[in-house]
Amino acid sequence: MYCGHCGGQLQSGAQFCPKCGSRSQAQTAPTTTTTTQFGQFGGGQPQPQSFSSHSSHAPLENQQNGMALAGLILAFLSPFLGLIFSIIGLSKAKQMGGAGRGMAMAGLIISIFYIVVAVIFYIWYFQWFMDWLESFLDGLETYRKTL
């Protein structure tokens, strides 16, 4: 028996196709001619059907998550934008069956790391500047008293 969706061979009594994962709608004989995105095929071997880019059965390895890639790149250039794009990319990866999830997670982690480091640096810098300003004003006060 063959899968009615992708033409893959099914074991008898199988509920799901091992090739495409769709619910089994078995055909007793393979289709001899199938139209795909590349034209017609013949010769008795079942061929995969064409997939549109919006189809829920599109091959996952051909899908790309541009938001995840943008989030990863922007994580190094602008961590706040990288964080936003990575979150959007992670959400989009869920919709796309996991495509780009690793890039989105990497962008998210790198963005958060750079933001935390920047906050710690600015707190330290502000404290250093306040100490310097206090010592500078004390020096001016001492100088004014000597006049």
N, C-alpha and C positions, 0 to 999 in steps of 0.2 A: 504494500500500500504506500501511497505517496501523499505528502502534505499538499493540501489544496492552496496553500498560501505561497510557499517557496519551492515546492516540487521535491523537497528532500524525502528520502526514504524513511518510512515509519515502521516501527515494530508493531505487530498485531496487538490491538487493545491499548495502544499508547494514547494518552489524553492530550499530550503536548508534543510538538515537534522538537526534536533535539537540536535541529539546525537553527530555526528562527524563534522558537519559544512560543509560537502562537498556538491557540487551542486547535486541536486536531479536527480538521474537516477532510477526512481521508478521501482520496479518489482511488478507484480500483486499478486504473491504468494511468501511466504517466502521459502528460500532454506531449504531443509531438511538435507543436509549434507554439512558441510563446513570444510575445512582443515585449521587448525591454527598452530601456532608454537608448540602447545601441542598435536597435533594429530587430529583425526576426531571426530566430534560430530554428532549426529543424533537426531531424535525425533520430527521434525517439528518446533523447535524453531530456529530462525535465530541466528547465532553465529558470533562474530566479526572475520574478516579476520586477518591473521597474518600481522605483520608490521616488516619491516626491520629497523635497526637503522638509515639508511640513508634516509628513506622514509619521504616525506614532510608531511605525515599524521600520523606520529608516535605520540603516546600519550605524551603530554608535561610533565606530571607529572613523567614520567620515565626517562626523559633526565636529565643529570647532566652537569654542567658547571665547569670543573676542573680549568680553568683559573681564574674564579671568586673566587673560594675557595682559590687558591694559592695566589691571590691578597690580599684577606682579611687576610690571615695568615702572608704574608710577609709585610703587612702594619705595623705590630707591630715589626717585626724583622729588616727589611731593607726598610724604606719608599720609596726609589727610585725604588727598584724592585717591591714593592707592588703597586706603581703607574703604572708602566709599565704593570704588570700582570692584574691589575684591568681594565685598559683601554682596553686591549685585551679581557678580560672577558666580559666587557660591549658590545664590538663589537660582540662577539660570542653570547651573550644573544639576540641581535637583530635577529641574524640568527636562533636561536633556539626558537623563539617565546616568549622570556621573561624569559627563564629558567636561574636562577642565577643572574638576574638583581639586586636584593636587595643586595646580597653578593658583587657584583662588585661595586655598589654604596657605600656601607659601606667601602670597601677597599680603594676606591678612596678618600672618605672624610677623613678617618683616615690618609692615606698617606699624603695628602695635609696638614692636620693639623700638623702632626709631622715635615714635611719639613719646614713649616712656623715657627714653634716654634724653630727648629734648626737654621734657618737663623737668627732669632731675637737673640737667645742666642749667636751665633758666632759674630754678630755685637756688642753686649754688651761686650762680652769677649775681643774682639779686642780693643774696646775703653778703657776698664779697663786696659788692658795690656799696651797700649800706655801711659795712664796717669801714671801708675806705673813706666814705663821706664823713662819717663820725670822726675819724682820726684827722681828717683834713680840717673840719670845723673846729676841733679842739686845738689844732695847731694855729689856726687863725685867731682864736680866742686868746691863746697864750701870747701870740705876737702882738695883739692889740693891747694887752695889759702891760707889755714892756715899753710901750710908747709913752 
